[in-house]
Structures are given as C-alpha cells and as structure tokens.
C-alpha cells in the first residue's frame, strides 16, 4: 500500500531502528516506547489488521510468534513479556497494517491503559 506507514518502513522509505528482518516479517523498536523493551513485529504482506487474518495468511502470524520468541530471548526479556495487537480505531489501532507490540523490562499492569 503506497500510503501505509509500515509498508514505507519495510521499503526503507522511512527510517526505523531495525531488529530483525526476513522474507515474511520485519521488526523494529517503537518510537514511543511504553516499556524498557518495546518493539514491533509486522508482516511484510499488507494485512490491515487481525480481523483480516484467514486460512490463506494465518501461517504468517504463526511465523511472527516464532520470531517474537526468538527476539525476546535475544533481547534477554526472559519469560516475562507482553504481546499486543489492536484491532480497529476504538481499540487503539493507529496504523492499518497488522502489527504486534512486544513489551518487556518492567511489571505490566492490567488492564492496559
């Protein structure tokens, strides 16, 4: 998508602090971190949100969670981290591209605010 912020980051048109990249996904640090460790993992395929995951693209999400497990080990997050995806504007989704926030490094309360 030509006007998608995350597609532009993947294409290198907008700079990011990259952590990881493969053929399926891209990971980078959040520009407004809410925890000592706060990064995003996004699919390279433009999927607008969790409500667009289906039988044809669900393997992408599985791969992303495997990457999250790898990155949390690499970044010494231990077994204590949160993975969040928002679906829709009222739930806090600000970019219409599926993305997973990974937060760690401090106690995370519930409900998130």
Backbone as CSV, one residue per row, in Angstrom:
resi,resn,N_x,N_y,N_z,CA_x,CA_y,CA_z,C_x,C_y,C_z
1,UNK,0.846,-1.180,0.000,0.000,0.000,0.000,0.890,1.241,0.000
2,UNK,0.705,2.068,-0.955,1.560,3.230,-1.166,1.535,4.216,0.003
3,UNK,0.404,4.344,0.692,0.300,5.339,1.755,0.418,4.741,3.159
4,UNK,0.775,3.482,3.271,0.869,2.809,4.574,2.225,3.093,5.220
5,UNK,2.191,3.614,6.429,3.407,3.931,7.178,4.314,2.716,7.318
6,UNK,3.752,1.572,7.703,4.584,0.389,7.913,5.114,-0.181,6.606
7,UNK,4.355,-0.095,5.532,4.868,-0.526,4.222,6.051,0.350,3.816
8,UNK,5.981,1.636,4.135,7.092,2.542,3.829,8.322,2.223,4.681
9,UNK,8.108,1.827,5.925,9.231,1.424,6.782,9.879,0.168,6.213
10,UNK,9.078,-0.819,5.839,9.604,-2.056,5.259,10.408,-1.753,3.996
11,UNK,9.915,-0.827,3.167,10.577,-0.477,1.908,11.819,0.380,2.114
12,UNK,12.057,0.837,3.348,13.213,1.679,3.628,12.995,3.142,3.313
13,UNK,11.761,3.519,3.010,11.437,4.920,2.701,11.361,5.777,3.957
14,UNK,11.078,5.149,5.086,11.037,5.822,6.383,12.016,5.064,7.280
15,UNK,12.920,5.765,7.951,13.911,5.072,8.785,13.281,4.423,10.016
16,UNK,13.899,3.341,10.447,13.494,2.668,11.674,14.740,2.042,12.289
17,UNK,14.634,1.713,13.543,15.732,1.034,14.233,15.438,-0.471,14.164
18,UNK,15.887,-1.068,13.068,15.574,-2.463,12.771,16.237,-3.405,13.761
19,UNK,15.457,-4.428,14.148,15.965,-5.500,14.991,16.147,-6.767,14.166
20,UNK,15.183,-7.027,13.282,15.152,-8.301,12.576,14.380,-8.133,11.265
21,UNK,14.802,-8.931,10.267,14.070,-8.947,9.005,14.285,-10.292,8.324
22,UNK,13.224,-10.823,7.750,13.319,-11.991,6.882,12.318,-11.794,5.739
23,UNK,12.046,-12.828,4.986,11.147,-12.702,3.837,9.696,-12.466,4.232
24,UNK,9.349,-12.768,5.483,7.954,-12.724,5.917,7.644,-11.533,6.816
25,UNK,8.599,-11.129,7.652,8.296,-10.078,8.620,9.480,-9.150,8.855
26,UNK,9.182,-8.068,9.545,10.151,-7.019,9.843,9.901,-6.597,11.289
27,UNK,10.970,-6.359,12.048,10.836,-5.948,13.434,11.697,-4.724,13.691
28,UNK,11.160,-3.808,14.489,11.875,-2.569,14.807,11.401,-2.031,16.151
29,UNK,12.237,-1.192,16.763,11.889,-0.589,18.042,10.810,0.471,17.864
30,UNK,9.891,0.533,18.829,8.829,1.529,18.832,9.437,2.914,19.055
31,UNK,8.947,3.911,18.351,9.491,5.268,18.501,8.990,5.957,19.770
32,UNK,7.946,5.411,20.401,7.409,5.964,21.641,7.234,4.817,22.638
33,UNK,8.359,4.285,23.156,8.291,3.073,23.972,7.492,3.250,25.252
34,UNK,6.748,2.201,25.585,5.942,2.172,26.808,6.552,1.244,27.858
35,UNK,7.711,0.680,27.559,8.438,-0.196,28.473,9.912,-0.134,28.087
36,UNK,10.809,-0.562,28.974,12.233,-0.546,28.636,12.556,-1.297,27.338
37,UNK,11.837,-2.381,27.083,11.934,-3.064,25.794,10.564,-2.939,25.145
38,UNK,10.507,-2.321,23.970,9.238,-2.159,23.247,9.551,-2.153,21.762
39,UNK,9.193,-3.247,21.108,9.409,-3.332,19.669,8.163,-3.859,18.989
40,UNK,8.120,-3.697,17.681,7.012,-4.174,16.879,7.501,-5.245,15.924
41,UNK,6.617,-6.168,15.602,6.860,-7.141,14.552,5.682,-7.040,13.603
42,UNK,5.984,-6.832,12.320,4.944,-6.625,11.319,5.159,-7.563,10.135
43,UNK,4.071,-8.012,9.532,4.232,-8.819,8.325,4.619,-7.928,7.154
44,UNK,5.394,-8.467,6.232,5.717,-7.717,5.021,4.505,-7.639,4.098
45,UNK,3.656,-8.651,4.148,2.396,-8.605,3.394,1.493,-7.581,4.069
46,UNK,0.831,-6.774,3.267,-0.065,-5.765,3.842,-1.386,-6.429,4.229
47,UNK,-1.512,-6.695,5.528,-2.742,-7.202,6.126,-3.199,-6.080,7.046
48,UNK,-4.417,-5.589,6.866,-4.819,-4.379,7.580,-4.960,-4.557,9.087
49,UNK,-5.276,-5.754,9.541,-5.420,-5.975,10.974,-5.767,-7.414,11.269
50,UNK,-5.935,-7.714,12.560,-6.213,-9.082,12.987,-7.504,-9.614,12.370
51,UNK,-8.449,-8.733,12.100,-9.706,-9.190,11.511,-9.561,-9.601,10.045
52,UNK,-8.404,-9.415,9.465,-8.145,-9.830,8.087,-7.316,-11.118,8.018
53,UNK,-7.003,-11.707,9.167,-6.271,-12.975,9.178,-7.249,-14.080,8.792
54,UNK,-6.805,-14.935,7.868,-7.664,-16.015,7.377,-6.818,-17.263,7.118
55,UNK,-7.446,-18.288,6.577,-6.753,-19.552,6.292,-5.550,-19.341,5.367
56,UNK,-5.644,-18.399,4.440,-4.576,-18.189,3.464,-3.352,-17.489,4.040
57,UNK,-3.538,-16.656,5.066,-2.396,-15.896,5.585,-2.078,-16.171,7.055
58,UNK,-2.780,-17.100,7.673,-2.571,-17.344,9.109,-1.182,-17.885,9.425
59,UNK,-0.531,-18.521,8.465,0.824,-19.021,8.725,1.797,-17.864,8.968
60,UNK,1.498,-16.697,8.439,2.322,-15.503,8.686,2.310,-15.163,10.172
61,UNK,1.141,-15.229,10.779,1.024,-14.921,12.202,1.791,-15.947,13.032
62,UNK,1.704,-17.210,12.663,2.472,-18.239,13.362,3.962,-17.971,13.277
63,UNK,4.425,-17.583,12.097,5.841,-17.254,11.915,6.225,-16.055,12.781
64,UNK,5.366,-15.046,12.819,5.648,-13.856,13.623,5.804,-14.227,15.091
65,UNK,4.960,-15.111,15.611,5.090,-15.503,17.016,6.368,-16.299,17.256
66,UNK,6.807,-17.077,16.295,8.099,-17.766,16.429,9.236,-16.744,16.461
67,UNK,9.143,-15.710,15.646,10.149,-14.637,15.636,10.124,-13.885,16.967
68,UNK,8.941,-13.618,17.488,8.841,-12.948,18.790,9.548,-13.767,19.863
69,UNK,9.330,-15.072,19.884,10.001,-15.929,20.873,11.516,-15.847,20.715
70,UNK,11.990,-15.833,19.489,13.430,-15.720,19.219,13.967,-14.368,19.686
71,UNK,13.266,-13.294,19.350,13.747,-11.949,19.689,13.715,-11.690,21.193
72,UNK,12.711,-12.190,21.889,12.673,-11.971,23.341,13.825,-12.694,24.030
73,UNK,14.234,-13.813,23.493,15.432,-14.488,24.034,16.681,-13.667,23.722
74,UNK,16.784,-13.224,22.483,17.944,-12.439,22.035,18.087,-11.149,22.833
75,UNK,16.967,-10.542,23.205,16.980,-9.267,23.931,16.895,-9.454,25.446
76,UNK,17.094,-10.685,25.914,17.105,-11.001,27.348,15.839,-10.575,28.075
77,UNK,14.698,-10.809,27.481,13.420,-10.489,28.115,12.977,-11.569,29.089
78,UNK,13.655,-12.699,29.069,13.234,-13.809,29.904,11.885,-14.328,29.439
79,UNK,11.105,-14.812,30.396,9.776,-15.332,30.076,8.683,-14.324,30.375
80,UNK,9.069,-13.093,30.685,8.105,-12.084,31.098,8.016,-10.971,30.063
81,UNK,7.029,-11.072,29.204,6.789,-10.037,28.200,5.334,-10.086,27.772
82,UNK,4.888,-9.022,27.150,3.508,-8.926,26.668,3.531,-8.733,25.160
83,UNK,2.597,-9.398,24.483,2.400,-9.217,23.043,0.997,-8.653,22.859
84,UNK,0.900,-7.510,22.155,-0.379,-6.827,21.980,-0.602,-6.522,20.512
85,UNK,-1.821,-6.765,20.055,-2.238,-6.258,18.755,-3.606,-5.620,18.938
86,UNK,-3.773,-4.459,18.393,-5.040,-3.741,18.471,-5.775,-3.926,17.148
87,UNK,-7.079,-4.034,17.223,-7.883,-4.229,16.022,-8.960,-3.151,15.963
88,UNK,-8.765,-2.185,15.086,-9.726,-1.104,14.924,-9.355,0.135,15.721
89,UNK,-9.856,1.253,15.256,-9.550,2.557,15.866,-9.946,2.627,17.341
90,UNK,-11.144,2.132,17.682,-11.607,2.214,19.075,-10.764,1.349,20.005
91,UNK,-10.052,0.381,19.469,-9.174,-0.465,20.280,-7.749,0.072,20.320
92,UNK,-7.489,1.178,19.603,-6.178,1.803,19.652,-5.286,1.529,18.456
93,UNK,-5.830,0.910,17.393,-5.007,0.669,16.207,-4.843,1.985,15.446
94,UNK,-3.593,2.463,15.377,-3.336,3.748,14.726,-2.768,3.600,13.320
95,UNK,-2.286,2.411,12.968,-1.776,2.139,11.626,-2.528,0.920,11.103
96,UNK,-3.144,1.073,9.932,-3.933,-0.016,9.350,-3.041,-1.029,8.647
97,UNK,-2.178,-1.647,9.435,-1.284,-2.720,8.990,-1.088,-3.585,10.219
98,UNK,-1.395,-4.863,10.127,-1.265,-5.764,11.266,0.113,-5.596,11.906
99,UNK,0.125,-5.431,13.213,1.391,-5.320,13.922,1.221,-5.799,15.350
100,UNK,2.319,-6.312,15.883,2.348,-6.844,17.232,3.371,-6.056,18.035
101,UNK,2.911,-5.441,19.123,3.801,-4.762,20.065,4.313,-5.807,21.042
102,UNK,5.598,-5.781,21.319,6.186,-6.644,22.330,6.798,-5.731,23.391
103,UNK,6.341,-5.886,24.637,6.784,-5.041,25.738,7.369,-5.900,26.845
104,UNK,8.483,-5.445,27.409,9.140,-6.185,28.492,10.036,-5.236,29.278
105,UNK,10.571,-5.755,30.373,11.541,-4.989,31.146,10.976,-4.258,32.336
106,UNK,9.675,-4.386,32.580,9.055,-3.817,33.770,7.759,-4.580,34.036
107,UNK,7.219,-4.420,35.223,5.946,-5.049,35.521,4.859,-4.350,34.722
108,UNK,4.045,-5.123,34.062,2.979,-4.590,33.210,1.649,-4.869,33.872
109,UNK,0.939,-3.820,34.227,-0.349,-3.978,34.910,-1.474,-4.374,33.968
110,UNK,-2.627,-4.656,34.579,-3.823,-4.987,33.792,-5.002,-4.314,34.459
111,UNK,-5.896,-3.706,33.743,-5.902,-3.624,32.286,-4.914,-2.569,31.795
112,UNK,-4.436,-2.753,30.553,-3.538,-1.727,29.989,-4.331,-0.454,29.754
113,UNK,-3.675,0.675,29.889,-4.403,1.938,29.784,-4.161,2.726,28.589
